[in-house]
Amino acid sequence: MESLQKQLFSSNANTNHIIGIMRAVYFLAKKNLPLKLLPSIVELIKESGSPNIFNGTITYTNQLSGNEFLKAISHTIEEEI
């Protein structure tokens, strides 16, 4: 049971981390700012004490990940419209 709880917490933490990164990507896109600023924005979010962004081995803060998140966000918006 303890192992399952740790796995669930880890899964929730990963999900929250990805959502936090996607919010940063969306912010950059809305403000027409380049995705190369993503690592700096994420660092700012971390320093502000956000529990959703953590230091892990996989951070998704590079420009390639930013582009993939931006594609997913734009696809979702297009489908909604």
Stockholm file with secondary structure:
# STOCKHOLM 1.0

chainA/1-81         MESLQKQLFSSNANTNHIIGIMRAVYFLAKKNLPLKLLPSIVELIKESGSPNIFNGTITYTNQLSGNEFLKAISHTIEEEI
#=GR chainA/1-81 SS CHHHHHHHHHHHHHHHHHHHHHHHHHHHHHTTCCGGGHHHHHHHHHHTTCTTCCCCSCCCCSHHHHHHHHHHHHHHHHHHC
#=GC SS_cons        CHHHHHHHHHHHHHHHHHHHHHHHHHHHHHTTCCGGGHHHHHHHHHHTTCTTCCCCSCCCCSHHHHHHHHHHHHHHHHHHC
//
